[in-house]
Amino acid sequence: MSPNLHLFSTPSQNNISDIVEASRPYLENKDEPVVAYLPLASLYAERWQGLNEEAFKGLARFQTVNAELMPQKDIEKILRDAALIYIPGGNTFLLNHRLHTSGIKLYLQKRIQAGLPLVGFSAGAILCGPNILTSKDMNTVGTSYFDGLNVTPFNLSPHYPLDGYGQALKDEWLADYHFFHDNPIIMLSDGAYIKVNGKKATFVRGDGWIWRKDQEKEKLEERSLITL
């Protein structure tokens, strides 16, 4: 398995420049590269369509996946032709539900495991873990699908508070996850960025922590390898 992941808590402040810059090396100097855009975590994806397309203008062509209206074979063709997958935020449970019910979850997982680059933030980052149970979203869709893409050995918890009181509340909630599950949790505050290349994970920048079961959480240093 050799996933190539760029995962963010947020896309950047007031724009998606961090997403574009992480994507650029996989798109530059290529003949009409395609970005497979999967805004499946949002009920109102059209609000952000123009902003995203404009940000990638001159760099790549967008192919947007609509899990409700597109046949599975058409979605798989987009994923097959893509130079990069981009999964933005929203409701993680809705995102996972749409991937499963459209029939594309396993194909997407295989493409990412084979090394197709993925750039994602918030829900798009949480999806990469073994499961999505560290999402704080409401399961308003009523999904019973909780398994993630399993392309990282750790779960992710974005939007982690920087203040002590907020962290204490979030930690109390996350502790319940470790009651039932053994894998680590990586908590990312807004602005944080983590890269995964095969079995190697690097904390690039921002504020982040790793919490291993039955241990104290550990602050991650910028530009450091994450030991799991």
Rosetta blueprint (number, residue, H / E / L):
1 M L
2 S L
3 P L
4 N E
5 L E
6 H E
7 L E
8 F E
9 S L
10 T L
11 P L
12 S L
13 Q L
14 N L
15 N L
16 I L
17 S H
18 D H
19 I H
20 V H
21 E H
22 A H
23 S H
24 R H
25 P H
26 Y H
27 L L
28 E L
29 N L
30 K L
31 D L
32 E L
33 P L
34 V E
35 V E
36 A E
37 Y E
38 L L
39 P L
40 L L
41 A L
42 S L
43 L L
44 Y L
45 A L
46 E H
47 R H
48 W H
49 Q H
50 G H
51 L H
52 N H
53 E H
54 E H
55 A H
56 F L
57 K L
58 G L
59 L L
60 A L
61 R E
62 F E
63 Q E
64 T E
65 V L
66 N L
67 A L
68 E L
69 L L
70 M L
71 P L
72 Q H
73 K H
74 D H
75 I H
76 E H
77 K H
78 I H
79 L H
80 R H
81 D H
82 A L
83 A L
84 L E
85 I E
86 Y E
87 I E
88 P L
89 G L
90 G L
91 N L
92 T H
93 F H
94 L H
95 L H
96 N H
97 H H
98 R H
99 L H
100 H H
101 T H
102 S L
103 G L
104 I L
105 K H
106 L H
107 Y H
108 L H
109 Q H
110 K H
111 R H
112 I H
113 Q H
114 A L
115 G L
116 L L
117 P L
118 L E
119 V E
120 G E
121 F E
122 S L
123 A H
124 G H
125 A H
126 I H
127 L L
128 C L
129 G L
130 P L
131 N E
132 I L
133 L L
134 T L
135 S L
136 K L
137 D L
138 M L
139 N L
140 T L
141 V L
142 G L
143 T L
144 S L
145 Y L
146 F L
147 D E
148 G L
149 L L
150 N L
151 V L
152 T L
153 P L
154 F L
155 N E
156 L E
157 S E
158 P L
159 H L
160 Y L
161 P L
162 L L
163 D L
164 G H
165 Y H
166 G H
167 Q H
168 A H
169 L H
170 K H
171 D H
172 E H
173 W H
174 L H
175 A H
176 D H
177 Y H
178 H H
179 F H
180 F H
181 H L
182 D L
183 N L
184 P L
185 I E
186 I E
187 M E
188 L E
189 S L
190 D L
191 G L
192 A L
193 Y E
194 I E
195 K E
196 V E
197 N E
198 G L
199 K L
200 K E
201 A E
202 T E
203 F E
204 V E
205 R E
206 G L
207 D L
208 G E
209 W E
210 I E
211 W E
212 R L
213 K L
214 D L
215 Q L
216 E L
217 K L
218 E E
219 K E
220 L L
221 E L
222 E L
223 R L
224 S E
225 L E
226 I L
227 T L
228 L L
